[in-house]
Amino acid sequence: MAEAERIIGTPDIPGAAGAEPEQSDEKAASGGRSGSGEQVPAERSAEDAGRPSPDASDAGADGVLSADGQPRGRRRIAVLFTVAVLAYALDLVSKMIVVAKLEHHDSIEIIGDWLKFEAIRNAGAAFGFGEAFTVIFTVIAAAVIVVIARLARKLYSLPWAIALGLLLGGALGNLTDRIFRSPGVFEGAVVDFIAPKHFAVFNLADSAIVCGGILIVLLSFRGLDPDGTVHKD
């Protein structure tokens, strides 16, 4: 009899057949197991599913993702240096043309007596002030450039980027004259050529510095900081 059962085989037992599906149901209810054998509760999995990712939580309303990889911050820095390069290039090219074509020649009337192009060498600050302090103004211009470069790391405001870019380009333009023009290094005279009636002669670098300064004053009155925050009194 035992030999016949061995040959024919033992019939299927209903309890044994349902054991595996029940085991599968238990695994599904438990939320699965990690590769290290640690069981992950189903409640925690559901909670994690509804939780925002770290990138999404770190990204604020202004789109800044993190402290060291801000796409918006990089765009503002790019705007700053683009404005600075344009201001510097325009100032440098205009001075080269003035020195080559206008210096030691008669002035050119643009709007009658109200606006002329007249080449002069200015050893002082903007608009011809303080000619006895050329070295001091050179040091100040270099310090301004360093401060702007350090401030750029925390820059998230587009208006501030434009204002600082104008300041940076203007400071670089006049600093180039201070270093490379006669009578010597750090004592060079700045080339000025825009001569309005009843006003001091200036150049494009001076204009960029003044425009950038005015914009900074307006932004400060509005309570807008370089990092994009707004203070309302």
Salt bridges, closest charged atoms under 4 A:
GLU3 OE2 - ARG6 NH2 2.21
GLU47 OE2 - ARG51 NH2 3.12
ASP48 OD1 - ARG51 NH1 3.34
ASP91 OD2 - LYS95 NZ 2.85
GLU103 OE2 - ARG121 NE 2.79
ASP177 OD2 - LYS95 NZ 2.82
ASP177 OD1 - ARG181 NE 2.73
ASP225 OD2 - HIS231 NE2 2.47
